[in-house]
Structures are given as structure tokens and as C-alpha cells.
Amino acid sequence: MIGKLRHRVAIEQEYRNRDRQGGAVTEWTVFADRWAKVEQLSEAARFYAGSDMTDTTHKITIRYTENVTPKMRVRLHKDNRVFYITGIDNLKESNVYMVLRCSATRREKA
């Protein structure tokens, strides 16, 4: 698996602060830099995976990293594309690799 982790990515977390006028300012800070395998999911794969994967457009595999949450996002270093994490799978519950199910667009929570 290590040879397939070819993309350098930054896992980023949202940081909210106030500007000088008291308004909210949102910034993204780097939580961790990792090597990753990035796969685009086909329409058929998304359909057969079930309703929990309908917003998922990509699957990103990284070495296990504690404290990664669906409130974070992944940014590819090579072209700065951003993917929002929609779900996390700890492969075989072994704490060796994890799969981040991601969406190319952000879905606001109601």
C-alpha cells in the first residue's frame, strides 16, 4: 500500500476568529501533511455504495492519523484542489490506514 500513496495532501481544520470590527473570519490551518492515494469514484460506484455515499466524489487513503474528523478538509498540494471529508473508515480497525470519504463541494449542515 505504501507505494500507492503518491499524492501529498494537507489535512486542514477550520479556525474561526474575529476581525477588528468584530465580524467572524474563517481560516483553514494545516492539521497534518500526509502522503495519500486519491481515487475519484465513478457514478456507478457511488450508486451501488448506497445512500450514505451519494455526496462522496473521492476516496482518499492515508496512514492512520488520530483526531481526524469530518469537520476537516483535504487539500492536494500539487494543484490546491480541496475535498471536504464526509466520512472516515479505519481500515480493518487496525489503526494502520484510514479512508477519508470526501466531496468536492461543501455541504452545509442544517
RODOKOL-890084 format. One record per residue: residue in three letters; x, y, z of N, C-alpha, C, O in turn. Coordinates in steps of 0.05 Angstrom, whole numbers, always signed. Layout:
<rs>
res/nxx/nyy/nzz/caxx/cayy/cazz/cxx/cyy/czz/oxx/oyy/ozz
ALA/X/Y/Z/X/Y/Z/X/Y/Z/X/Y/Z
...
</rs>
This chain:
<rs>
res/nxx/nyy/nzz/caxx/cayy/cazz/cxx/cyy/czz/oxx/oyy/ozz
MET/+16/-24/+0/+0/+0/+0/+17/+25/+0/+10/+45/-12
ILE/+40/+25/+13/+56/+49/+16/+64/+60/-11/+64/+85/-15
GLY/+70/+43/-31/+78/+52/-58/+55/+66/-72/+60/+80/-92
LYS/+30/+62/-64/+7/+74/-77/+1/+102/-65/-16/+116/-76
LEU/+13/+109/-43/+9/+135/-31/+27/+156/-45/+48/+162/-36
ARG/+17/+166/-68/+33/+183/-86/+27/+212/-85/+43/+228/-96
HIS/+6/+220/-73/-2/+248/-72/+3/+260/-45/-3/+248/-24
ARG/+15/+284/-45/+20/+298/-20/-5/+315/-14/-14/+330/-31
VAL/-16/+311/+10/-40/+326/+18/-36/+339/+45/-20/+331/+61
ALA/-52/+360/+49/-53/+373/+76/-81/+368/+87/-101/+374/+73
ILE/-83/+358/+111/-109/+356/+124/-111/+382/+140/-94/+389/+156
GLU/-133/+397/+135/-136/+423/+147/-161/+424/+165/-181/+411/+160
GLN/-158/+441/+186/-181/+444/+204/-189/+474/+203/-173/+492/+199
GLU/-215/+478/+207/-226/+505/+206/-220/+520/+232/-223/+509/+254
TYR/-212/+544/+229/-206/+561/+253/-223/+587/+249/-220/+601/+229
ARG/-239/+593/+269/-256/+617/+268/-245/+638/+288/-238/+631/+310
ASN/-244/+662/+278/-233/+684/+294/-250/+709/+289/-268/+708/+272
ARG/-245/+730/+303/-259/+755/+299/-239/+775/+286/-216/+776/+292
ASP/-250/+791/+267/-234/+812/+256/-236/+837/+273/-249/+837/+294
ARG/-223/+859/+265/-222/+883/+282/-250/+896/+286/-254/+910/+306
GLN/-268/+891/+268/-295/+902/+271/-314/+882/+286/-337/+888/+290
GLY/-304/+860/+294/-320/+840/+309/-334/+820/+292/-348/+803/+302
GLY/-329/+821/+266/-341/+801/+248/-326/+775/+249/-303/+774/+256
ALA/-340/+754/+241/-327/+727/+240/-309/+724/+216/-317/+731/+194
VAL/-286/+712/+221/-267/+706/+199/-260/+677/+201/-253/+666/+222
THR/-263/+663/+178/-257/+634/+178/-231/+630/+163/-227/+640/+140
GLU/-213/+615/+175/-187/+608/+163/-183/+578/+165/-194/+566/+184
TRP/-168/+566/+147/-162/+538/+149/-132/+535/+155/-115/+547/+142
THR/-126/+520/+176/-98/+515/+185/-91/+486/+180/-109/+469/+182
VAL/-66/+481/+175/-57/+453/+170/-56/+438/+196/-43/+445/+215
PHE/-71/+416/+196/-71/+397/+219/-49/+377/+216/-35/+370/+235
ALA/-45/+366/+191/-25/+346/+185/-19/+345/+155/-37/+349/+139
ASP/+6/+340/+148/+13/+335/+120/+18/+305/+117/+31/+293/+134
ARG/+6/+292/+96/+8/+263/+93/+11/+256/+63/+5/+272/+46
TRP/+22/+232/+58/+22/+220/+32/-5/+205/+29/-14/+193/+49
ALA/-17/+206/+5/-43/+195/+2/-47/+182/-25/-33/+188/-44
LYS/-66/+164/-26/-77/+153/-51/-104/+166/-56/-121/+164/-39
VAL/-107/+180/-78/-131/+195/-84/-145/+181/-107/-134/+178/-129
GLU/-170/+173/-103/-186/+159/-123/-212/+174/-127/-227/+180/-108
GLN/-219/+179/-153/-245/+190/-159/-264/+167/-162/-259/+147/-175
LEU/-288/+170/-150/-308/+149/-151/-326/+153/-175/-334/+175/-181
SER/-331/+131/-189/-349/+133/-212/-378/+136/-202/-384/+130/-179
GLU/-396/+144/-220/-424/+146/-214/-435/+119/-205/-451/+117/-186
ALA/-427/+98/-219/-437/+71/-212/-428/+62/-184/-443/+51/-169
ALA/-403/+68/-178/-393/+61/-151/-408/+76/-129/-413/+64/-108
ARG/-414/+101/-134/-428/+117/-115/-457/+106/-112/-468/+106/-90
PHE/-469/+99/-134/-497/+89/-134/-498/+62/-118/-516/+59/-101
TYR/-480/+44/-124/-482/+18/-111/-472/+18/-82/-477/-1/-67
ALA/-458/+39/-74/-448/+41/-47/-470/+48/-27/-468/+44/-3
GLY/-492/+59/-37/-514/+66/-20/-518/+95/-16/-502/+112/-25
SER/-539/+102/-2/-547/+130/+2/-527/+146/+18/-525/+170/+15
ASP/-511/+133/+36/-492/+148/+52/-468/+157/+35/-451/+173/+45
MET/-466/+149/+10/-443/+156/-7/-451/+175/-30/-435/+180/-47
THR/-476/+184/-30/-485/+200/-53/-470/+226/-56/-466/+236/-78
ASP/-461/+238/-34/-445/+263/-36/-416/+258/-39/-400/+276/-45
THR/-407/+233/-36/-379/+226/-38/-370/+225/-67/-381/+210/-83
THR/-349/+240/-73/-338/+240/-100/-310/+228/-102/-302/+219/-123
HIS/-296/+227/-79/-269/+217/-79/-264/+200/-54/-277/+204/-33
LYS/-245/+182/-56/-237/+166/-33/-207/+171/-30/-191/+167/-49
ILE/-199/+180/-7/-171/+187/-2/-160/+169/+21/-171/+169/+43
THR/-140/+153/+15/-128/+135/+34/-102/+146/+45/-84/+154/+29
ILE/-99/+147/+71/-75/+157/+84/-67/+137/+106/-83/+120/+114
ARG/-43/+140/+117/-36/+125/+141/-53/+136/+164/-60/+159/+164
TYR/-59/+119/+183/-77/+126/+205/-66/+151/+219/-42/+152/+226
THR/-84/+169/+224/-77/+194/+238/-99/+200/+258/-122/+202/+251
GLU/-92/+201/+284/-111/+206/+305/-124/+234/+302/-111/+252/+292
ASN/-148/+236/+311/-163/+261/+314/-171/+274/+288/-178/+298/+287
VAL/-171/+259/+265/-182/+270/+241/-212/+267/+243/-223/+246/+251
THR/-227/+288/+235/-256/+288/+238/-269/+297/+212/-256/+309/+195
PRO/-295/+292/+209/-310/+301/+185/-313/+332/+183/-323/+342/+163
LYS/-304/+346/+203/-305/+375/+203/-281/+387/+188/-278/+411/+184
MET/-262/+369/+180/-238/+377/+167/-240/+375/+137/-260/+365/+127
ARG/-219/+384/+123/-218/+381/+94/-190/+372/+86/-171/+373/+102
VAL/-188/+364/+61/-162/+355/+50/-156/+372/+26/-173/+377/+8
ARG/-131/+382/+25/-122/+399/+2/-98/+385/-11/-79/+378/+3
LEU/-100/+381/-37/-78/+369/-52/-57/+390/-57/-63/+412/-66
HIS/-32/+383/-51/-10/+402/-54/-5/+410/-83/+1/+433/-89
LYS/-7/+390/-102/+1/+395/-129/-17/+416/-144/-7/+431/-160
ASP/-43/+417/-137/-60/+436/-152/-80/+451/-134/-97/+465/-143
ASN/-76/+448/-108/-93/+462/-88/-123/+455/-89/-139/+470/-78
ARG/-130/+432/-102/-158/+424/-101/-165/+417/-72/-149/+407/-57
VAL/-190/+423/-65/-200/+418/-38/-222/+398/-37/-240/+399/-54
PHE/-221/+380/-18/-242/+360/-14/-251/+360/+15/-234/+360/+33
TYR/-277/+360/+19/-288/+361/+46/-294/+333/+55/-307/+318/+41
ILE/-285/+326/+79/-289/+299/+90/-318/+295/+98/-329/+310/+113
THR/-330/+273/+87/-357/+266/+93/-359/+241/+111/-379/+237/+124
GLY/-337/+226/+112/-337/+202/+129/-309/+191/+131/-292/+197/+114
ILE/-304/+175/+152/-277/+164/+157/-280/+135/+163/-297/+127/+180
ASP/-263/+118/+151/-263/+90/+156/-235/+82/+165/-215/+87/+151
ASN/-232/+69/+188/-207/+59/+198/-205/+30/+187/-219/+12/+197
LEU/-189/+26/+166/-188/+0/+152/-182/-22/+171/-161/-22/+185
LYS/-199/-42/+172/-196/-66/+188/-193/-60/+218/-184/-76/+233
GLU/-201/-35/+226/-199/-27/+254/-171/-32/+265/-167/-38/+289
SER/-150/-28/+247/-123/-35/+255/-106/-11/+261/-83/-14/+270
ASN/-116/+13/+258/-101/+38/+262/-75/+39/+246/-55/+49/+255
VAL/-77/+28/+221/-54/+29/+203/-60/+48/+180/-45/+66/+173
TYR/-83/+44/+166/-92/+61/+144/-120/+70/+150/-136/+57/+164
MET/-127/+93/+139/-154/+103/+140/-163/+114/+113/-147/+124/+98
VAL/-189/+110/+108/-200/+121/+83/-218/+144/+90/-236/+142/+107
LEU/-213/+167/+77/-229/+191/+80/-248/+192/+56/-239/+195/+34
ARG/-274/+190/+62/-294/+194/+41/-298/+224/+38/-303/+237/+58
CYS/-295/+234/+14/-294/+263/+11/-313/+272/-12/-320/+257/-30
SER/-321/+298/-10/-337/+311/-30/-322/+335/-41/-308/+349/-26
ALA/-324/+339/-67/-311/+362/-79/-325/+388/-72/-314/+410/-76
THR/-350/+386/-62/-364/+410/-54/-372/+408/-25/-377/+386/-15
ARG/-374/+430/-12/-381/+431/+17/-411/+430/+20/-425/+444/+7
ARG/-420/+412/+38/-448/+410/+43/-453/+422/+71/-443/+412/+91
GLU/-468/+444/+72/-473/+457/+97/-493/+440/+114/-513/+430/+103
LYS/-486/+438/+139/-504/+423/+157/-527/+441/+165/-523/+465/+171
ALA/-551/+430/+166/-575/+445/+173/-577/+447/+203/-596/+460/+213
</rs>
